[in-house]
Amino acid sequence: MIWGLVVDHVAVSVPPIILGFILSIPLGYWASRSRVARAILLGLGSVLYTIPALVLIVVLPVALGTAILDPQNLLRALTVYAIAIMVRSSTDAFSSVSDDVRESARAIGYSGVQRFFAVELPLAGPVLLAGVRVVSVSTVSLATVGAVIGISTLGQLFTNGFQLDFQIEIVTGIVAVLIVAAVFDVIITTVGRLLMPWNRRPARTRASRRPAGVTA
């Protein structure tokens, strides 16, 4: 039963993480280039993330015309939260790219699209990776709310445990969620290291940059 809930929980958590990342890239880039867009998008993201998950799950069906118990409502709510978090990270990521670097890329003949994919996106990668890791942990934890509306997630261990006053089941659910979040984080970090080899520093290089007292 626990393994089945883990699989269901992963299936619910993965799409919002991916969609939140993909959709936040153009929004964050736009916000990094426009002060007005930055103020609007970051302000809207902050407001959306303060909305309780259950409230958002109830509001979305009213706005979209879907059934309240439709499993898609949870995916949409988690995607909204993912974008709300990730848009700030993506904005900071693209803002961290130096204007001198952009001008240098333009000077050697890069078009806007080439400059984005070959220069700005790779340089923004480390900050984007950090943002995705935060979104991953947040999404895995928020997905437990799905149990309240009958969606199969690890949250069912919480609801069943409270209803039956079975503490072991509640603790099992907490541990399972923590393990899933940790595995997601390891996978995302590993993929980031593979896609961004320039962001890896050899241990010897890091050691050589430490102060002599610290190294000793």
C-alpha positions as CSV (number, residue, x, y, z in Angstrom):
1,M,0.0,0.0,0.0
2,I,2.8,2.4,0.9
3,W,4.7,1.7,-2.3
4,G,1.5,2.3,-4.3
5,L,0.9,5.7,-2.6
6,V,4.5,6.6,-3.3
7,V,4.1,6.0,-7.0
8,D,0.8,8.0,-7.0
9,H,2.5,10.8,-5.1
10,V,5.4,10.9,-7.5
11,A,3.0,10.9,-10.5
12,V,1.1,13.9,-9.0
13,S,4.3,15.8,-8.1
14,V,6.4,15.5,-11.3
15,P,4.2,17.4,-13.8
16,P,3.8,20.6,-11.8
17,I,7.6,20.7,-11.2
18,I,8.3,20.4,-14.9
19,L,5.5,22.8,-16.0
20,G,6.5,25.3,-13.3
21,F,10.0,25.3,-14.5
22,I,9.2,25.6,-18.2
23,L,6.6,28.3,-17.8
24,S,8.7,30.4,-15.4
25,I,11.6,30.7,-17.8
26,P,10.0,33.2,-20.2
27,L,8.2,34.9,-17.4
28,G,11.4,35.3,-15.4
29,Y,13.3,36.5,-18.5
30,W,10.6,39.1,-19.2
31,A,10.7,40.2,-15.5
32,S,14.5,40.5,-15.6
33,R,14.3,42.9,-18.6
34,S,11.3,45.0,-17.5
35,R,10.9,46.7,-14.1
36,V,7.1,46.9,-14.6
37,A,6.9,43.2,-15.4
38,R,9.2,42.4,-12.5
39,A,7.0,44.3,-10.0
40,I,3.7,42.7,-11.4
41,L,5.0,39.1,-11.7
42,L,6.8,38.9,-8.4
43,G,4.0,40.6,-6.6
44,L,1.4,38.3,-8.1
45,G,3.6,35.3,-7.3
46,S,3.9,36.3,-3.7
47,V,0.1,36.8,-3.4
48,L,-0.6,33.4,-5.0
49,Y,1.8,31.5,-2.7
50,T,0.1,32.9,0.4
51,I,-3.3,31.4,-0.7
52,P,-3.9,28.1,1.3
53,A,-3.8,25.0,-0.8
54,L,-7.3,23.9,0.1
55,V,-8.7,27.3,-0.8
56,L,-7.0,27.3,-4.1
57,I,-8.2,23.8,-4.9
58,V,-11.8,25.0,-4.2
59,V,-11.4,28.3,-6.1
60,L,-9.9,26.8,-9.3
61,P,-13.0,24.7,-10.2
62,V,-15.2,27.7,-9.8
63,A,-12.9,29.7,-12.1
64,L,-12.3,26.9,-14.6
65,G,-15.7,25.3,-14.5
66,T,-14.4,21.9,-13.5
67,A,-15.7,19.5,-10.8
68,I,-14.4,20.2,-7.3
69,L,-13.1,16.6,-6.9
70,D,-11.4,16.5,-10.3
71,P,-7.8,15.3,-9.8
72,Q,-6.7,17.9,-12.4
73,N,-7.5,20.7,-9.9
74,L,-4.6,19.5,-7.7
75,L,-2.2,19.4,-10.6
76,R,-3.3,23.0,-11.6
77,A,-3.0,24.2,-8.0
78,L,0.5,22.7,-7.6
79,T,1.6,24.2,-10.9
80,V,0.4,27.6,-9.8
81,Y,2.5,27.3,-6.6
82,A,5.5,26.1,-8.6
83,I,5.3,29.1,-10.9
84,A,4.8,31.4,-8.0
85,I,8.1,30.2,-6.5
86,M,10.1,29.6,-9.6
87,V,9.3,32.9,-11.3
88,R,11.3,34.8,-8.6
89,S,14.2,32.4,-9.0
90,S,14.2,32.7,-12.8
91,T,14.0,36.4,-12.5
92,D,17.0,36.5,-10.2
93,A,18.8,34.0,-12.5
94,F,18.6,36.1,-15.6
95,S,19.2,39.3,-13.7
96,S,22.5,37.8,-12.5
97,V,23.8,37.7,-16.1
98,S,26.1,40.7,-16.6
99,D,25.1,43.2,-19.2
100,D,28.7,43.2,-20.4
101,V,28.3,39.5,-21.3
102,R,25.2,40.2,-23.2
103,E,26.9,43.0,-25.1
104,S,29.9,40.8,-25.9
105,A,27.6,38.1,-27.3
106,R,25.8,40.7,-29.4
107,A,29.1,42.1,-30.6
108,I,30.3,38.8,-32.0
109,G,27.1,38.4,-34.0
110,Y,24.8,36.3,-31.8
111,S,21.1,36.8,-32.5
112,G,18.6,37.3,-29.7
113,V,17.7,33.6,-29.7
114,Q,21.3,32.4,-29.9
115,R,22.3,34.8,-27.1
116,F,19.5,33.4,-24.9
117,F,20.2,29.7,-25.4
118,A,24.0,29.9,-25.8
119,V,24.9,32.5,-23.2
120,E,22.2,33.7,-20.9
121,L,20.4,30.4,-20.1
122,P,23.7,28.5,-19.3
123,L,24.9,31.4,-17.1
124,A,21.5,31.5,-15.3
125,G,21.6,27.7,-14.9
126,P,23.0,27.5,-11.3
127,V,20.4,29.9,-9.9
128,L,17.6,28.1,-11.9
129,L,18.8,24.8,-10.5
130,A,18.5,26.2,-6.9
131,G,15.0,27.4,-7.6
132,V,13.9,24.0,-9.0
133,R,15.2,22.3,-5.9
134,V,13.0,24.6,-3.7
135,V,10.0,24.0,-6.0
136,S,10.6,20.3,-5.8
137,V,10.5,20.1,-2.0
138,S,7.5,22.5,-1.9
139,T,5.5,20.5,-4.5
140,V,6.2,17.1,-2.8
141,S,5.0,18.4,0.5
142,L,1.9,20.3,-0.9
143,A,0.8,17.2,-2.9
144,T,-0.2,15.5,0.4
145,V,-3.2,17.9,0.4
146,G,-4.7,15.8,-2.4
147,A,-5.8,13.2,0.1
148,V,-8.4,15.6,1.5
149,I,-10.3,15.6,-1.9
150,G,-9.8,11.9,-2.4
151,I,-6.7,11.9,-4.6
152,S,-4.3,9.0,-3.9
153,T,-1.1,10.5,-2.4
154,L,1.0,9.9,0.7
155,G,-1.4,12.3,2.4
156,Q,-3.8,9.4,2.9
157,L,-1.5,8.1,5.5
158,F,-2.0,11.3,7.4
159,T,-5.8,11.3,7.1
160,N,-6.2,7.6,7.9
161,G,-3.8,7.9,10.8
162,F,-5.7,10.9,12.3
163,Q,-9.1,9.2,11.8
164,L,-7.9,5.9,13.4
165,D,-5.6,7.6,15.9
166,F,-2.8,5.4,14.5
167,Q,0.4,7.4,15.2
168,I,2.7,4.9,13.3
169,E,0.8,5.5,10.1
170,I,1.2,9.3,10.5
171,V,4.9,9.0,11.1
172,T,5.2,6.6,8.2
173,G,3.6,9.2,5.9
174,I,6.0,11.9,7.2
175,V,9.1,9.8,6.6
176,A,7.9,8.7,3.2
177,V,7.3,12.3,2.1
178,L,10.8,13.2,3.4
179,I,12.4,10.4,1.5
180,V,10.5,11.2,-1.8
181,A,11.6,14.9,-1.4
182,A,15.2,13.9,-0.8
183,V,15.3,11.5,-3.8
184,F,13.8,14.3,-6.0
185,D,16.5,16.7,-4.7
186,V,19.3,14.2,-5.5
187,I,17.9,13.5,-9.0
188,I,17.6,17.2,-9.8
189,T,21.0,18.0,-8.5
190,T,22.6,15.1,-10.4
191,V,20.8,16.2,-13.7
192,G,22.0,19.8,-13.0
193,R,25.6,18.7,-12.6
194,L,25.4,16.6,-15.9
195,L,23.8,19.5,-17.9
196,M,26.1,22.1,-16.4
197,P,29.6,20.7,-16.2
198,W,31.1,24.2,-16.1
199,N,29.5,24.7,-12.7
200,R,31.4,21.9,-11.2
201,R,34.7,22.7,-9.4
202,P,37.3,20.1,-8.8
203,A,37.9,19.4,-5.1
204,R,41.5,20.3,-5.5
205,T,40.6,23.7,-6.9
206,R,38.3,24.4,-4.1
207,A,40.9,23.4,-1.5
208,S,43.5,25.6,-3.1
209,R,41.2,28.6,-2.7
210,R,40.7,28.2,1.0
211,P,42.7,30.2,3.5
212,A,45.8,28.5,4.7
213,G,44.5,28.3,8.3
214,V,41.2,26.7,7.2
215,T,43.1,24.1,5.0
216,A,45.4,23.3,7.9
